[in-house]
Each structure stands twice: as C-alpha cells, then as structure tokens.
Amino acid sequence: MFEAMSCGFPVVAAYVLGVREVLATGKCGLLVPPNQPGEKARAIERVPGYAEFARRMGVYARLYVETNHSVARMAARCREVLDVL
C-alpha cells in the first residue's frame, strides 16, 4: 500500500486494522468492506471515472507517505525502539 501511495497512486483497500487508520479520511484512497472482493472491484473500476478526485487522492497519498513513513522517519522510529531495548 505505501509503495503505491509513495508513487502518487490512490489506494483501494479493505478497512482492516492499520489500513483503516491510514485511509480513514478518504483523502488518499477508498475503503471497502473486508472479504468482499466485488465491492473492491467496483471501487477500483470507479477510480478512473473520477480523474480529478483520483489525482488529488494520489497527491495526498504521496504527501502522507513522505510525511509519516519516509526512510528517515522509519529509521528514527527504529532507533527509538532499539534505545528502549
């Protein structure tokens, strides 16, 4: 998911723990019910029809990853965890 987001693509994913928190605002992707592949397929098919909305989701997705999950940020988090151990 973060790989696609870092490339500026909107994401369609099931709302499960972890994913729900990242996509909850609807700004960088669409959430669908878990274990319902038909719902996911319909959401994926809708994205190209809303080109400007999809573009904005992609921009926000990339910004979200750069802000919250950059290599520097992840390295700092790892150092914090290791310092506790």
Summary of the structure (lengths in Angstrom):
residues: 85
radius of gyration: 14.7
end to end distance: 29.1
largest distance: 49.5
contacts: 223
relative contact order: 0.17
helix: 66%
strand: 9%
